[in-house]
Amino acid sequence: YPLRRQRQMCIRDSIAGADKFGNIFVLRLPDEVSGELENDPTGNTYSWQQGYLSGAQYKLVNLVNYYVGETITRLIKTSLTPGGASVLLYVTLFGSIGVLVPFSSREDVDFFDHLQMHVKTNNPPLCGRDHLSFRSYYFPVKNVIDGDLCEQFSELSYETQRKIAKELERTPPEVHKKLEDMRNSCL
């Protein structure tokens, strides 16, 4: 059976895709290859060169891997609000709708990465399966912060919320505000 894939151009030299197994990935052409192809867009200059073992001459770099857990039927780059930031919107076979939202600052990445880590350790899954092994079912999860896991912060007891917020050098209402701001940035 052929692989069922959805793909969408993200920016000039990158592409986002999804397969029938529930994986989302983003691939990018390396900068040096992009520069070479700008000088010769047909690629004929290098047609006599072959890749290693007759492989592809140019290789894409894998930037993002994420396992959703359902077959993805549609993947599109769009803005959910007029003038809003672009997001990757995906729809699954069972009707789930999700988005991949780019972070605007390194501070946000660090905050949500630490929040995800603390929620993962303080809120174990009901069935006992490790969250990281689930999100890495086919390929290791790479460069993605799980918003569903971060949203579980509000379901924790207040004492646990306070303990996590203290580790993040914030108060629980500030963490809730940060989560709400991220949620509203794409809606």
N, C-alpha and C positions, 0 to 999 in steps of 0.2 A: 504494500500500500504506500502511495506517496505521502510524504509529510504534508499536513495541512498547515499552511503558514499565513500569517498576517504580517504585513510590513508597512512601514511608514517612514518617509524621509523626515529626519528631525531637523538637522541643519545641513549645511552644504556638504560636508564630508562624512556624515554619520547617518545611520539607519537604525530604526527600532523594529523589532520583530517579535513574533510569538509563534509557538508551535502547538500542535494538537495535544501535547502532554501537559500544557499549563505553564510553560516557561516563557518569561519575557526577557529579552536581551537587547542591548544596544551595542552596535559595532561602529567603529570609526576608522577611516583611512588614516594612516600615520601622516604627520605633517610633511616629512621629506618626500614621501610618495606623491602627496597632493601637489607639492611644488613641481615635481618632475612631470606630472600629468598636465599641469597648467602650461608648461612649455611645449608639450607635445600631446594634445588632447586625444589623438588617435591611438597613441601607444605604439605606433609602427617603429619608432626608433629602437625600442627595446624588444621588438617581436622576435628577433633572432635569439634572445636570451631566454632560457627556460628556467623555471624554478627548480628547486631540489627534487629529484626523482619525478620530473615532468609535472610538478605541482604548480599551483598558481604563482604567477610572477609577483603579484602584490598581495600581501596578507592584511586582513583587517584586524584591528585591535579590539578585544572584547572589553567594554567598559562596565556593563551592568549585566548581572544575572539575578533572576528572582523567580521563584516557583510560586504560582498563585494557588494551585491545587485544583483548578477546574480548567476545562478546555476553553481557550480564548477564541471567540468567534469574530471579534472586531477590535482593531487597534487603530486609533486615530489621534493625530496631533491637532489640538483645538484649544480654544480659549472659552472657558465656561461663562465669562462675563465680558461685556463689551470693553475693550481696552485692557483686559486682564492679562496676566501672564499665560503663556502657552503651557499646556499640560498634555501628557499622554493619557488618553482615556481608553479603557478597555472594557469589553463586555464579554461575559462568559456564557457558556451553553446553558447553565442553570439560572441565568438571569442576574448574576452579580454584576455590579458596575463598580469600577475602581479607577483611580488615577495615580499616575506617577508625577509628583510635583517637584520641580527643581528648587533647590535651596538657593537663597539669595546671598547668604553670607556664611563664612566658615564658622562663626560663632553659633549659628543655628544648627549646623551639622554637628558640632561638638555637643551642644545641649541635647539634641534629640538622640544622638548616639549613646550618651550616658544615661538618658532617661530610659531608653530601650533596654540597656544592660541591667539597670536596677529593677525595672518592672519584670524582666525575664527571671531574675533571681528571686524576687519577692512574691511572684505570682506564678507558681508552677502550673503546667497544664493539667486538666482533669484526668486525662488518660495516661499521663506519665511520659508521653513522648516529648523529647527535647524539641524546643521551638526551632533552634538552628538546624537540626537535622531535617525537620519538615520543610523549611524554606529552601533547603539545599538538596532536595530530593533527587534531582537529576544532575545538577551542576552546583558547585558551592555558591552560596549567595554572595554577591559582590556589589559594593557601592550602593546599597539600598537600605534605608531605615524603614522598618515595618510600622506604619501608622496605626494599624489595628492593634498592635501590641502596645504602642505608646498610649492609645486611647483607653487601655485598661487601667491606667493610673487612677482615673476617677472611680473605679470600682473597688479599689483597695480601701482598707480601713484607714481612718484618719491618722492613727498613729504611724502606720506604714507610709502614708503619704507624707507626713511630716518628716519622717526619717529620710525618705528619698529626697525630698525637697532640701533638707539640710545638707545632704551630700552634694546637691547641685548648687548650693549656696543661694537658695531662694526659699520663698514660702510656698505652701500648697496653692494659695490663690494665684500667685505669680505663674506657677507651672500650669494651672488650669487656663490662665489667660494666654500663655504661650501656645498651648494646644488649640485654643479657640482661634487665635490669630492665624495659625497655620491652616486650620480648617476653613476659615473664611477667606484666606488669600486666594483660593481657587474657586470658591463658590460665588 
